[in-house]
Amino acid sequence: QQEKSDPLELLRQCEEALGEGPPRLHRNFTSIGDGANGPGGRMRVMQWNILAQAALGEGLDSFVRCPPEALSWSRRKYLILEEILGHRPHILCLQEVDHYHDTLQPVLAGLGYGSSFCPKPWSPCLQVEGNNGPDGCALFFDHKRYDFLDSVNIRLSAMKIPTNQVAVATVLRCRSTGKRVCVAVTHLKARSGWERLRGQGADLLRHIHALVQKHGLPLLICGDFNAAPTEEVYRRFSASVRLDSAYKKLSRGGLTEPEYTTWKIRPSGESCSTLDYIWYSQDWLRVEALLDLPTEEQIGPGRLPSFSYPSDHLSLVCDFSFTQQPGGTL
């Protein structure tokens, strides 16, 4: 939490604090593009539901195969920082953040990140004794690379009724090229049976459509949508404003999502599904590389979270470049 921090030194401190133990998940990048970066070089974007400590990280979400010691904040905070520092994203989109003010904001500010945070109106974290405040969505950006232009916090509605889910939409300008981009981060309603409430995704699109249309901006939307690719909200995003899902590029032909972005074991059984996405304006942005997802063997029989990984959701990391000339319109 110093005013200026050395990222390599901070990473070393995290590794030292974690000490000996199970090896962390090792993941490689897969190159998608032809290696010819567009103007302005690459833009690295990271999407991650980090698992709220108060309401979920201390046993209330019933990760039955995860040792309680692995869920302590004293360990998880170093694993979370280690994951972020290991990839050094230019833009970082997080959900279930309930340690924004005391940990993530000051530590990442010391590394040169600006940020915006939007708490949930009725965060379940507040019902937990000794909580650290409400959880919400946070968006961080590298100040050395981007100028902040504007940001808005959005409370999402479904069927015209305000809900407990939120989003942050931020407009950034690349310092070296002057190119601008609108980035949004969100977390839609969880659980089976609440599919209609995940119409919140359509409300998010309505909020930001006018913004990107007015300024002619490319769009990035990162989030835990709590929706499989078969759900209506996924189909709506696929059909809207020329968006595409980055992680489809890992599949043969770029047509299907990964098998999973979250894998956990609850009392009701094992849950392995794809719920997390990085959506991008395919007329303006090109996927250059993606962080691979770990194998079942790497994740281990106890699934996530674990001593090796601090969340039940895997981080998604994508390198984008701007196309030479945007085609079509938003």
C-alpha positions, -999 to 999 in steps of 0.1 A, spaced: 0 0 0 29 23 -7 24 53 -30 46 36 -56 52 -1 -57 74 -24 -78 52 -51 -93 80 -77 -93 88 -70 -56 51 -72 -47 48 -105 -65 78 -118 -46 62 -107 -14 30 -126 -23 50 -157 -31 69 -154 2 37 -150 22 21 -180 6 52 -201 13 55 -238 6 23 -255 -5 5 -269 -35 16 -255 -68 -5 -227 -83 -23 -233 -115 1 -229 -145 -16 -215 -176 -2 -205 -210 -13 -181 -237 -25 -193 -270 -18 -170 -299 -49 -164 -321 -38 -136 -344 -11 -135 -370 13 -116 -348 8 -83 -366 -5 -59 -339 -28 -32 -350 -22 5 -342 -14 11 -305 -1 -24 -298 -19 -49 -276 -45 -42 -250 -46 -69 -222 -80 -74 -206 -87 -96 -175 -121 -107 -164 -125 -124 -130 -151 -132 -103 -128 -133 -73 -154 -147 -48 -166 -123 -21 -150 -131 12 -178 -123 36 -208 -140 20 -192 -167 0 -156 -171 9 -161 -182 45 -182 -213 40 -217 -199 33 -215 -211 -3 -208 -246 9 -177 -256 -11 -178 -290 5 -144 -303 -8 -125 -271 0 -106 -270 33 -117 -240 55 -81 -229 58 -79 -223 20 -109 -199 23 -92 -175 48 -87 -140 35 -52 -140 49 -43 -166 22 -68 -157 -6 -57 -121 -8 -21 -131 -18 -34 -156 -43 -57 -130 -59 -29 -104 -61 -5 -130 -74 -29 -139 -102 -33 -103 -112 4 -95 -110 12 -125 -130 -7 -113 -160 -4 -75 -155 -36 -65 -174 -41 -31 -188 -78 -33 -179 -90 -54 -150 -127 -62 -145 -137 -79 -112 -169 -91 -96 -177 -100 -59 -153 -74 -46 -158 -68 -9 -122 -58 -1 -120 -29 -25 -112 0 -2 -89 -18 22 -69 -40 -2 -74 -39 -39 -78 -2 -45 -48 9 -25 -25 -19 -36 -33 -15 -73 -32 23 -71 4 18 -59 10 0 -92 -5 28 -112 -41 17 -117 -70 40 -116 -104 25 -107 -142 27 -103 -163 6 -79 -201 0 -77 -214 -18 -47 -246 -39 -48 -276 -21 -32 -284 -50 -9 -252 -70 -7 -255 -103 11 -221 -96 26 -237 -71 49 -256 -99 66 -224 -116 77 -210 -107 111 -177 -89 108 -182 -81 71 -160 -57 52 -188 -38 35 -209 -46 4 -195 -65 -25 -198 -52 -60 -181 -47 -94 -148 -30 -99 -130 -18 -130 -92 -10 -129 -71 5 -157 -34 12 -162 -29 50 -158 4 49 -177 -15 36 -208 -50 51 -205 -66 85 -197 -98 83 -179 -126 102 -197 -159 92 -180 -175 65 -159 -210 56 -148 -224 32 -122 -255 14 -133 -281 -4 -113 -296 -30 -136 -334 -36 -140 -353 -66 -152 -388 -63 -166 -385 -26 -156 -380 -35 -119 -347 -24 -102 -326 -54 -91 -296 -60 -69 -272 -64 -98 -249 -36 -110 -224 -26 -136 -196 -1 -142 -191 15 -176 -159 35 -182 -146 54 -212 -108 53 -217 -84 69 -242 -51 54 -251 -23 78 -244 -2 68 -273 -28 66 -301 -58 86 -289 -81 57 -295 -110 54 -272 -129 24 -258 -159 19 -236 -154 -9 -211 -182 -23 -189 -181 -49 -161 -212 -66 -146 -224 -95 -126 -259 -109 -134 -283 -127 -112 -272 -162 -101 -290 -195 -97 -312 -217 -118 -348 -205 -120 -338 -168 -122 -333 -168 -160 -359 -141 -165 -340 -117 -142 -309 -122 -163 -327 -100 -187 -306 -75 -168 -281 -80 -196 -306 -64 -221 -309 -34 -197 -271 -31 -196 -270 -30 -234 -296 -3 -234 -276 18 -210 -244 17 -230 -258 16 -265 -264 53 -266 -229 60 -253 -211 40 -279 -233 52 -307 -229 88 -298 -191 87 -296 -184 59 -321 -166 37 -296 -156 1 -296 -171 -18 -267 -158 -44 -242 -182 -60 -218 -167 -83 -192 -186 -102 -165 -200 -132 -147 -233 -136 -165 -244 -166 -145 -257 -178 -179 -247 -207 -200 -245 -202 -238 -279 -217 -242 -297 -189 -223 -315 -160 -239 -292 -134 -224 -262 -150 -242 -281 -151 -275 -291 -114 -271 -255 -104 -266 -244 -125 -296 -269 -107 -318 -264 -71 -304 -242 -43 -317 -219 -67 -335 -205 -83 -303 -185 -115 -302 -173 -136 -273 -135 -137 -272 -131 -172 -256 -149 -188 -286 -116 -183 -304 -100 -211 -285 -124 -236 -301 -120 -252 -335 -135 -228 -360 -141 -202 -332 -177 -213 -329 -181 -227 -293 -174 -215 -258 -151 -234 -234 -165 -263 -215 -161 -244 -182 -151 -212 -166 -162 -223 -131 -160 -258 -115 -171 -264 -79 -186 -290 -56 -216 -281 -35 -238 -303 -13 -262 -306 -43 -234 -320 -64 -207 -310 -89 -212 -279 -110 -191 -274 -141 -202 -247 -166 -193 -216 -186 -207 -185 -171 -180 -159 -176 -174 -139 -208 -154 -112 -225 -175 -96 -252 -159 -73 -277 -168 -52 -308 -156 -74 -336 -156 -46 -362 -131 -26 -341 -111 -51 -321 -92 -83 -329 -83 -111 -306 -46 -117 -306 -41 -142 -277 -60 -159 -249 -50 -174 -216 -57 -211 -217 -81 -227 -192 -65 -253 -169 -72 -290 -174 -93 -312 -150 -61 -327 -137 -46 -293 -129 -78 -282 -111 -77 -313 -90 -104 -336 -75 -115 -310 -49 -123 -285 -77 -124 -248 -70 -116 -229 -48 -86 -246 -33 -51 -240 -18 -39 -235 -54 -66 -211 -65 -86 -185 -46 -119 -185 -65 -145 -208 -79 -143 -189 -112 -113 -189 -134 -98 -157 -147 -101 -149 -184 -73 -129 -200 -74 -117 -236 -50 -96 -256 -67 -74 -282 -55 -51 -309 -74 -24 -328 -82 -32 -364 -67 -8 -389 -101 4 -401 -133 -3 -382 -158 -20 -404 -195 -15 -402 -211 5 -373 -220 -1 -337 
